[in-house]
């Protein structure tokens, strides 16, 4: 573990083009930055590329380093900005965007994950209002009130199969609706992951 004074010394040495100081700082923070990036972009391959870019940027801007500020915060800010830039460029590349959305939906249920964010709730609420009345009630009961399919079947007086059918059709419809807002949702998802 590098002490604060030792880290400031390493940063001063880095500012003076000391490769050994850079290597030591890299070893200290490489895993943490990679982990943060992989959480943000959901792809180890893309995270590895961005990870290299983060440390390349540190090396390229070493002469402007502020040794009084926490280095970890500096790295995290660079990583966050690179992930945002990546998502911006991805929004222009349909094939890559579709791949990322596929990765995210395999790993997470984006509807459940993002229900806490205000902007997402507004987009979701508008989409839910477009559902047929009974399907809307079933969706709200299960997803928003966190009830089981079995509880919903008893509450609505129908079979579990009927509830499953309502939920499958509701989720398919909502995913299609959300698909129309791909970039907005990707950005919201990224912000939600980073700031939770």
LINVENJO-V223476 format. One record per backbone hydrogen bond with DSSP energy under -1.0 kcal/mol. NH is the residue of the N-H (numbers start at 1). CO is the residue of the C=O. Records with the same first field share a line. If there is no record, write none. Layout:
# LINVENJO-V223476
NH->CO ; CO
This chain:
# LINVENJO-V223476
7->3
8->4
9->5
10->6
11->7
12->8
13->9
14->10
15->11
17->14
18->13
22->18
23->19
24->20
25->21
26->22
27->23
28->24
29->25
30->26
33->29
34->30
35->31
36->32
37->33
38->34
39->35
40->36
41->37
42->38
47->43
48->44
49->45
50->46
51->47
52->48
53->49
54->50
55->51
56->52
57->53
58->54
59->55
60->56
61->57
62->59
64->61
65->62
69->66
74->70
75->71
76->72
77->73
78->74
79->75
80->76
81->77
82->78
83->79
84->80
85->81
86->82
87->83
88->84
89->85
90->86
91->87
93->90
97->93
98->94
99->95
100->96
101->97
102->98
103->99
104->100
105->101
106->102
107->103
108->104
113->109
114->110
117->114
121->117
122->118
123->119
124->120
125->121
126->122
127->123
128->124
129->125
130->127
131->128
136->132
137->133
138->134
139->135
140->136
141->137
142->138
143->139
145->140
147->141
152->148
153->149
154->150
155->151
156->152
157->153
158->153
163->159
164->160
165->161
166->162
167->163
168->164
169->165
170->166
171->167
172->168
173->169
174->170
175->171
176->172
177->173
178->174
179->175
181->178
182->179
185->181
186->182
187->183
188->184
189->185
190->186
191->187
192->188
193->189
194->190
195->191
